[in-house]
């Protein structure tokens, strides 16, 4: 890790993570993939090592490092080439927990955030519904104010960690239009039910579920921030989610390129290594160019996020849109260079190709990213204006 953004502290973290991944994750990849499940124990092991809270404040049990530490975390997880597990850990750490960290009460931080960083509790974020995918404003799951509690009814789908989670930060309708609220719902609550969704193209080891809420009682103290402000909170929080997705895509492409570089030196055809053929060498060169472009736009997005937070929406949207599409191209080229072996499971490229196909769908589709960018580039609208227009 020679990039100037990474300090000696980051490098030590990377070494520790790499050793952990090689010992505790890599030997279990095939088993977890076939089981369509990653065990809760791996969350606990990472929590005990302090890996889940690298960028969270020390006051809530984190390490107090910067966002680059999260980049290091996702790099080492991505290099294990088990997208499902990386997705589950990402969905636990970077989706619900930043909301509680930035908006939660002391009660919520001590009873949900701190235990989640230790992995004593597993978390999930529930936005998507059967009839409302990227359209957050189309949420129909309703939270009715009953005085001392909310009564929640509705359903969510495609929720990562849905059956593993001990609590779910749930987006609920509490008024007309974009009047949404965020509630922490304990999965042990009466009326809560989760069903595993197994038949997926990729991310096989990720726990993906449909959630059902039938008259679930949620204490008022589990409201995150203010009522009816959930849409605004989500649109700010999702910038970090999209940024980390771009990081994952970038390092998946880097992993694939390294696999291809090694293979072309070993594989022979027509009496010499295929890496000696110009067509192969040029293919590798173009993959390297693609990777450098991905890394550059993603690292710039990380830097701007550190400086301005969610106001870095333009560069983050660009990074998410660009990396989502380009990382799959690099993986596809790496698979092609492996020939028939690339099509087999042995070299891991088939799994990477399946897993990374989700990149242009999850955390906001590429089309949504382009719509956001078109408003900023063509209509000259800024972050706050886009949020205000969306809330109308």
RODO-2510 file (C-alpha; in nm, 4 decimals, decimal comma):
residues 392
     n   res          X          Y          Z
     1     x     0,0000     0,0000     0,0000
     2     x     0,2246     0,2778    -0,1273
     3     x    -0,0401     0,5428    -0,1975
     4     x     0,0317     0,8645    -0,0054
     5     x    -0,3088     0,8578     0,1655
     6     x    -0,2059     0,5576     0,3750
     7     x     0,0039     0,6119     0,6871
     8     x     0,2085     0,3639     0,8869
     9     x    -0,0966     0,3149     1,1089
    10     x    -0,3015     0,2192     0,8038
    11     x    -0,0302    -0,0198     0,6895
    12     x    -0,0222    -0,1918     1,0281
    13     x    -0,4000    -0,2254     1,0158
    14     x    -0,3729    -0,3780     0,6675
    15     x    -0,1160    -0,6322     0,7857
    16     x    -0,3343    -0,7330     1,0791
    17     x    -0,6427    -0,7599     0,8590
    18     x    -0,4582    -0,9586     0,5926
    19     x    -0,3374    -1,2128     0,8475
    20     x    -0,6887    -1,2448     0,9898
    21     x    -0,8458    -1,2867     0,6463
    22     x    -0,5947    -1,5534     0,5428
    23     x    -0,6449    -1,7494     0,8640
    24     x    -1,0152    -1,7128     0,9386
    25     x    -1,1898    -1,6323     0,6089
    26     x    -1,0058    -1,7697     0,3042
    27     x    -1,0106    -2,1361     0,4217
    28     x    -1,3894    -2,1154     0,4689
    29     x    -1,4891    -1,9389     0,1467
    30     x    -1,6100    -2,2455    -0,0413
    31     x    -1,7963    -2,3816     0,2604
    32     x    -1,9803    -2,0556     0,3230
    33     x    -2,0617    -2,0107    -0,0438
    34     x    -2,2157    -2,3573    -0,0676
    35     x    -2,4077    -2,3034     0,2548
    36     x    -2,5488    -1,9724     0,1229
    37     x    -2,4602    -1,8290     0,4591
    38     x    -2,1816    -1,6657     0,6573
    39     x    -2,1856    -1,7503     1,0291
    40     x    -2,2432    -1,4812     1,2939
    41     x    -1,9210    -1,5973     1,4584
    42     x    -1,7109    -1,4271     1,1903
    43     x    -1,8751    -1,0935     1,2796
    44     x    -1,7913    -1,1571     1,6449
    45     x    -1,4294    -1,2418     1,5689
    46     x    -1,3868    -0,9232     1,3677
    47     x    -1,5591    -0,7189     1,6364
    48     x    -1,3269    -0,8561     1,9040
    49     x    -1,0279    -0,7531     1,6922
    50     x    -1,1681    -0,4011     1,6591
    51     x    -1,1950    -0,4254     1,2805
    52     x    -1,5605    -0,3195     1,2583
    53     x    -1,5120     0,0123     1,4315
    54     x    -1,1932     0,1394     1,2711
    55     x    -1,3475     0,4712     1,1598
    56     x    -1,5894     0,5179     1,4503
    57     x    -1,5172     0,7390     1,7547
    58     x    -1,3473     0,5873     2,0556
    59     x    -1,6386     0,7100     2,2704
    60     x    -1,8627     0,4420     2,1201
    61     x    -1,6033     0,1676     2,1076
    62     x    -1,4363     0,2498     1,7771
    63     x    -1,0694     0,3050     1,6987
    64     x    -1,1027     0,6725     1,6090
    65     x    -0,9196     0,6360     1,2775
    66     x    -1,0165     0,8170     0,9571
    67     x    -1,2122     0,7089     0,6507
    68     x    -0,8976     0,5684     0,4908
    69     x    -0,9031     0,2994     0,7588
    70     x    -1,2412     0,1874     0,6232
    71     x    -1,0877     0,1791     0,2755
    72     x    -0,8168    -0,0521     0,4137
    73     x    -1,0825    -0,2716     0,5747
    74     x    -1,2795    -0,3123     0,2532
    75     x    -0,9642    -0,3705     0,0490
    76     x    -0,8582    -0,6692     0,2570
    77     x    -1,2097    -0,8137     0,2674
    78     x    -1,2526    -0,7705    -0,1076
    79     x    -0,9216    -0,9453    -0,1723
    80     x    -1,0635    -1,2565    -0,0021
    81     x    -1,2948    -1,2842    -0,3074
    82     x    -1,6050    -1,3675    -0,1115
    83     x    -1,8368    -1,0843    -0,2034
    84     x    -2,1231    -1,2170     0,0040
    85     x    -1,9349    -1,1938     0,3308
    86     x    -1,7876    -0,8553     0,2371
    87     x    -2,1413    -0,7386     0,1568
    88     x    -2,2761    -0,8612     0,4918
    89     x    -1,9995    -0,6903     0,6884
    90     x    -2,0436    -0,3753     0,4780
    91     x    -2,4202    -0,3790     0,5372
    92     x    -2,3635    -0,4174     0,9099
    93     x    -2,0945    -0,1514     0,9497
    94     x    -2,1596     0,1187     0,6888
    95     x    -2,5374     0,1232     0,6422
    96     x    -2,7221     0,1429     0,9772
    97     x    -2,4412     0,2264     1,2194
    98     x    -2,3386     0,5696     1,0804
    99     x    -2,7000     0,6815     1,1232
   100     x    -2,6965     0,5914     1,4913
   101     x    -2,3502     0,7401     1,5358
   102     x    -2,4455     1,0780     1,3865
   103     x    -2,8077     1,1069     1,4992
   104     x    -2,8638     0,8605     1,7803
   105     x    -2,9279     0,9332     2,1459
   106     x    -2,6883     0,8195     2,4156
   107     x    -2,9282     0,5334     2,4884
   108     x    -2,9207     0,4229     2,1245
   109     x    -2,5416     0,4478     2,1033
   110     x    -2,4869     0,2418     2,4172
   111     x    -2,7572    -0,0168     2,3508
   112     x    -2,7182    -0,0592     1,9749
   113     x    -2,4108     0,1099     1,8256
   114     x    -2,1464     0,0035     2,0785
   115     x    -2,2661    -0,3607     2,0891
   116     x    -2,2760    -0,3661     1,7075
   117     x    -1,9153    -0,2498     1,6811
   118     x    -1,8218    -0,5392     1,9106
   119     x    -2,0560    -0,7605     1,7048
   120     x    -2,2442    -0,8551     2,0188
   121     x    -2,5364    -0,7488     1,8014
   122     x    -2,5662    -0,7686     1,4222
   123     x    -2,7333    -0,4829     1,2377
   124     x    -2,9207    -0,4300     0,9121
   125     x    -3,0755    -0,1378     0,7257
   126     x    -3,4195    -0,1910     0,5730
   127     x    -3,5227     0,0475     0,2960
   128     x    -3,6144    -0,1504    -0,0167
   129     x    -3,9695    -0,2781    -0,0566
   130     x    -4,1304    -0,5103    -0,3138
   131     x    -4,2898    -0,2112    -0,4860
   132     x    -4,0284     0,0545    -0,4118
   133     x    -3,6684    -0,0190    -0,5037
   134     x    -3,4545     0,2891    -0,5601
   135     x    -3,7598     0,5117    -0,5031
   136     x    -3,7247     0,5796    -0,1303
   137     x    -4,0224     0,8121    -0,1509
   138     x    -4,2365     0,5131    -0,2499
   139     x    -4,1978     0,3413     0,0885
   140     x    -4,5292     0,2101     0,2200
   141     x    -4,4245     0,0372     0,5434
   142     x    -4,6176     0,2434     0,7960
   143     x    -4,5344     0,3426     1,1524
   144     x    -4,8453     0,4662     1,3322
   145     x    -4,7921     0,6916     1,6342
   146     x    -4,9727     0,5276     1,9254
   147     x    -4,8618     0,7759     2,1918
   148     x    -4,5947     0,5871     2,3831
   149     x    -4,4887     0,3677     2,0901
   150     x    -4,5112     0,3201     1,7129
   151     x    -4,7081     0,0370     1,5544
   152     x    -4,5307    -0,0841     1,2397
   153     x    -4,6891    -0,2736     0,9513
   154     x    -4,5425    -0,3529     0,6113
   155     x    -4,2713    -0,5484     0,4306
   156     x    -3,9149    -0,5045     0,3074
   157     x    -3,7131    -0,7106     0,0611
   158     x    -3,3516    -0,7721    -0,0484
   159     x    -3,2330    -0,6861     0,3028
   160     x    -2,8744    -0,7906     0,3711
   161     x    -2,8351    -0,9526     0,7160
   162     x    -3,2128    -0,9792     0,7359
   163     x    -3,2177    -1,3120     0,9205
   164     x    -2,8880    -1,2601     1,1034
   165     x    -2,9708    -0,9196     1,2465
   166     x    -3,0499    -0,8516     1,6106
   167     x    -3,1870    -0,5124     1,5149
   168     x    -3,2935    -0,3427     1,1922
   169     x    -3,2880     0,0309     1,1253
   170     x    -3,6140     0,0502     0,9334
   171     x    -3,7461     0,3234     0,7052
   172     x    -4,1134     0,3810     0,7815
   173     x    -4,3806     0,6145     0,6540
   174     x    -4,5023     0,8522     0,9234
   175     x    -4,6772     1,1051     0,7025
   176     x    -4,7585     1,2034     0,3458
   177     x    -4,5049     1,2518     0,0660
   178     x    -4,1473     1,2186     0,1867
   179     x    -4,2356     1,2246     0,5553
   180     x    -4,0427     0,9158     0,6592
   181     x    -3,8867     0,8183     0,9901
   182     x    -3,6100     0,5823     1,0984
   183     x    -3,6857     0,3300     1,3702
   184     x    -3,4582     0,0782     1,5393
   185     x    -3,6591    -0,2436     1,5478
   186     x    -3,5422    -0,5391     1,7537
   187     x    -3,5858    -0,8582     1,5533
   188     x    -3,7025    -1,0387     1,8675
   189     x    -4,0114    -0,8161     1,8665
   190     x    -4,3480    -0,9864     1,8409
   191     x    -4,4854    -0,9572     1,4878
   192     x    -4,1450    -0,9447     1,3168
   193     x    -4,0632    -1,2216     1,0693
   194     x    -3,7791    -1,2754     0,8203
   195     x    -3,7505    -1,5179     0,5294
   196     x    -3,4237    -1,6018     0,3528
   197     x    -3,3974    -1,5262    -0,0211
   198     x    -3,1661    -1,7977    -0,1566
   199     x    -3,1929    -1,7884    -0,5351
   200     x    -2,9463    -1,5141    -0,6272
   201     x    -2,7058    -1,4709    -0,9161
   202     x    -2,4185    -1,3963    -0,6779
   203     x    -2,3323    -1,2899    -0,3226
   204     x    -2,4207    -1,6448    -0,2207
   205     x    -2,2692    -1,6247     0,1280
   206     x    -2,4603    -1,3059     0,2040
   207     x    -2,7731    -1,3346     0,4148
   208     x    -3,0447    -1,1699     0,2026
   209     x    -3,4018    -1,1691     0,3311
   210     x    -3,7558    -1,0451     0,3053
   211     x    -3,8834    -0,8827     0,6247
   212     x    -4,2419    -0,8667     0,7472
   213     x    -4,3851    -0,6391     1,0154
   214     x    -4,7261    -0,7225     1,1593
   215     x    -4,8335    -0,4831     1,4339
   216     x    -4,4783    -0,4574     1,5650
   217     x    -4,4562    -0,2312     1,8694
   218     x    -4,1514    -0,0029     1,8669
   219     x    -4,0708     0,2177     2,1692
   220     x    -4,0535     0,5914     2,1031
   221     x    -3,6958     0,5898     2,2327
   222     x    -3,6007     0,3891     1,9223
   223     x    -3,6756     0,6787     1,6864
   224     x    -3,3498     0,7960     1,5252
   225     x    -3,3309     1,1758     1,5048
   226     x    -3,6590     1,3579     1,4473
   227     x    -3,9841     1,2173     1,3138
   228     x    -4,0531     1,2772     0,9423
   229     x    -3,6876     1,3610     0,8717
   230     x    -3,5846     1,0109     0,7689
   231     x    -3,5650     1,0862     0,3980
   232     x    -3,3150     1,3663     0,4537
   233     x    -3,1101     1,1509     0,6903
   234     x    -3,1010     0,8659     0,4412
   235     x    -2,9952     1,0795     0,1476
   236     x    -2,7001     1,2024     0,3511
   237     x    -2,6073     0,8616     0,4921
   238     x    -2,6301     0,6855     0,1565
   239     x    -2,3324     0,8860     0,0293
   240     x    -2,1021     0,6861     0,2554
   241     x    -2,2726     0,3642     0,1458
   242     x    -2,2162     0,4478    -0,2214
   243     x    -1,8582     0,5538    -0,1546
   244     x    -1,7708     0,2237     0,0114
   245     x    -1,9380     0,0401    -0,2771
   246     x    -1,7013     0,2196    -0,5158
   247     x    -1,4084     0,1168    -0,2954
   248     x    -1,5199    -0,2471    -0,3101
   249     x    -1,5563    -0,2375    -0,6881
   250     x    -1,2146    -0,0791    -0,7324
   251     x    -1,0371    -0,3412    -0,5264
   252     x    -1,2305    -0,6256    -0,6877
   253     x    -1,0952    -0,5031    -1,0221
   254     x    -0,7457    -0,4783    -0,8741
   255     x    -0,7721    -0,8364    -0,7459
   256     x    -0,8868    -0,9589    -1,0901
   257     x    -0,6033    -0,7785    -1,2678
   258     x    -0,3451    -0,9336    -1,0358
   259     x    -0,4949    -1,2779    -1,0991
   260     x    -0,4726    -1,2215    -1,4742
   261     x    -0,1136    -1,0939    -1,4583
   262     x    -0,0065    -1,4072    -1,2726
   263     x    -0,1938    -1,6444    -1,5003
   264     x    -0,0587    -1,5120    -1,8305
   265     x     0,2958    -1,5733    -1,7113
   266     x     0,2188    -1,9380    -1,6364
   267     x    -0,0212    -2,0416    -1,9119
   268     x     0,1456    -2,1459    -2,2346
   269     x     0,0063    -2,1645    -2,5875
   270     x     0,1873    -2,2251    -2,9142
   271     x     0,5096    -2,2899    -2,7277
   272     x     0,5314    -1,9811    -2,5086
   273     x     0,3592    -1,8002    -2,2219
   274     x     0,0464    -1,6213    -2,3428
   275     x     0,1810    -1,3107    -2,1693
   276     x     0,4300    -1,2802    -2,4553
   277     x     0,1557    -1,2231    -2,7128
   278     x     0,0890    -0,8590    -2,7960
   279     x    -0,2883    -0,8989    -2,7918
   280     x    -0,2719    -1,0270    -2,4340
   281     x    -0,0232    -0,7627    -2,3201
   282     x    -0,2385    -0,4847    -2,4632
   283     x    -0,5452    -0,6269    -2,2932
   284     x    -0,3626    -0,6180    -1,9596
   285     x    -0,2492    -0,2611    -2,0308
   286     x    -0,6079    -0,1477    -2,0930
   287     x    -0,7231    -0,3205    -1,7752
   288     x    -0,4528    -0,1338    -1,5844
   289     x    -0,5719     0,1966    -1,7326
   290     x    -0,9286     0,1180    -1,6280
   291     x    -0,8154     0,0297    -1,2781
   292     x    -0,6140     0,3490    -1,2404
   293     x    -0,9135     0,5560    -1,3480
   294     x    -1,1325     0,3739    -1,0943
   295     x    -0,8798     0,4200    -0,8177
   296     x    -0,8320     0,7892    -0,8990
   297     x    -1,1996     0,8814    -0,8966
   298     x    -1,2695     0,6700    -0,5893
   299     x    -0,9784     0,8090    -0,3897
   300     x    -1,0772     1,1624    -0,4857
   301     x    -1,4295     1,0860    -0,3653
   302     x    -1,2929     0,9575    -0,0331
   303     x    -1,0855     1,2732     0,0082
   304     x    -1,3827     1,5010    -0,0637
   305     x    -1,6051     1,2994     0,1702
   306     x    -1,3517     1,3435     0,4492
   307     x    -1,3482     1,7201     0,3832
   308     x    -1,7177     1,7922     0,3182
   309     x    -1,9155     1,4850     0,4210
   310     x    -2,2340     1,4132     0,2224
   311     x    -2,1933     1,7365     0,0239
   312     x    -1,9465     1,5374    -0,1873
   313     x    -2,2510     1,3880    -0,3584
   314     x    -2,1362     1,4709    -0,7142
   315     x    -1,7985     1,2988    -0,7039
   316     x    -1,9390     1,0085    -0,5012
   317     x    -2,2179     0,9584    -0,7549
   318     x    -1,9596     0,9694    -1,0346
   319     x    -1,7396     0,7154    -0,8576
   320     x    -2,0319     0,4820    -0,7876
   321     x    -2,1621     0,5029    -1,1459
   322     x    -1,8204     0,4650    -1,3100
   323     x    -1,6757     0,1924    -1,0893
   324     x    -1,9960    -0,0133    -1,0917
   325     x    -1,9743    -0,0528    -1,4672
   326     x    -1,5977    -0,0581    -1,5202
   327     x    -1,5040    -0,3067    -1,2480
   328     x    -1,7148    -0,5721    -1,4169
   329     x    -1,5365    -0,5048    -1,7458
   330     x    -1,1974    -0,5678    -1,5850
   331     x    -1,3217    -0,8852    -1,4163
   332     x    -1,4708    -1,0019    -1,7461
   333     x    -1,1394    -0,9451    -1,9262
   334     x    -0,9532    -1,1358    -1,6533
   335     x    -1,1989    -1,4209    -1,6922
   336     x    -1,1497    -1,4151    -2,0697
   337     x    -0,7721    -1,4365    -2,0327
   338     x    -0,8156    -1,7489    -1,8204
   339     x    -1,0084    -1,9147    -2,1046
   340     x    -1,2012    -2,2233    -2,0011
   341     x    -1,0519    -2,2101    -1,6517
   342     x    -1,2044    -1,8679    -1,6018
   343     x    -1,5445    -2,0239    -1,6546
   344     x    -1,4775    -2,2779    -1,3808
   345     x    -1,5076    -2,2083    -1,0088
   346     x    -1,1475    -2,3047    -0,9304
   347     x    -0,9884    -1,9680    -1,0078
   348     x    -1,2552    -1,7575    -0,8381
   349     x    -1,3224    -1,5292    -1,1334
   350     x    -1,6647    -1,6792    -1,1980
   351     x    -1,7629    -1,5959    -0,8400
   352     x    -1,6196    -1,2440    -0,8669
   353     x    -1,8132    -1,1878    -1,1894
   354     x    -2,1393    -1,3026    -1,0259
   355     x    -2,0842    -1,1054    -0,7081
   356     x    -1,9815    -0,7765    -0,8668
   357     x    -2,2809    -0,7749    -1,1012
   358     x    -2,4716    -0,6338    -0,8057
   359     x    -2,2587    -0,3197    -0,8051
   360     x    -2,4647    -0,1343    -1,0653
   361     x    -2,7876    -0,2212    -0,8797
   362     x    -2,7221    -0,1948    -0,5065
   363     x    -2,6986     0,1356    -0,3142
   364     x    -2,8736     0,3101    -0,6022
   365     x    -2,8661     0,1931    -0,9622
   366     x    -2,6354     0,3434    -1,2195
   367     x    -2,9414     0,5069    -1,3745
   368     x    -3,0212     0,6786    -1,0438
   369     x    -2,6607     0,7985    -1,0163
   370     x    -2,6818     0,9462    -1,3658
   371     x    -3,0115     1,1191    -1,2857
   372     x    -2,8572     1,2790    -0,9764
   373     x    -2,5566     1,3907    -1,1778
   374     x    -2,7687     1,5269    -1,4618
   375     x    -2,9448     1,7579    -1,2149
   376     x    -2,6110     1,8840    -1,0898
   377     x    -2,4325     1,9085    -1,4253
   378     x    -2,7168     2,0353    -1,6435
   379     x    -2,9501     2,2121    -1,3993
   380     x    -2,6702     2,3354    -1,1695
   381     x    -2,8463     2,2060    -0,8597
   382     x    -2,6425     2,1459    -0,5461
   383     x    -2,6783     1,8850    -0,2731
   384     x    -2,9250     2,0787    -0,0581
   385     x    -3,1402     2,1788    -0,3547
   386     x    -3,1726     1,8198    -0,4709
   387     x    -3,2872     1,7147    -0,1232
   388     x    -3,5418     1,9976    -0,1047
   389     x    -3,6821     1,9135    -0,4498
   390     x    -3,7084     1,5462    -0,3615
   391     x    -3,9034     1,6253    -0,0458
   392     x    -4,1724     1,8212    -0,2319
***
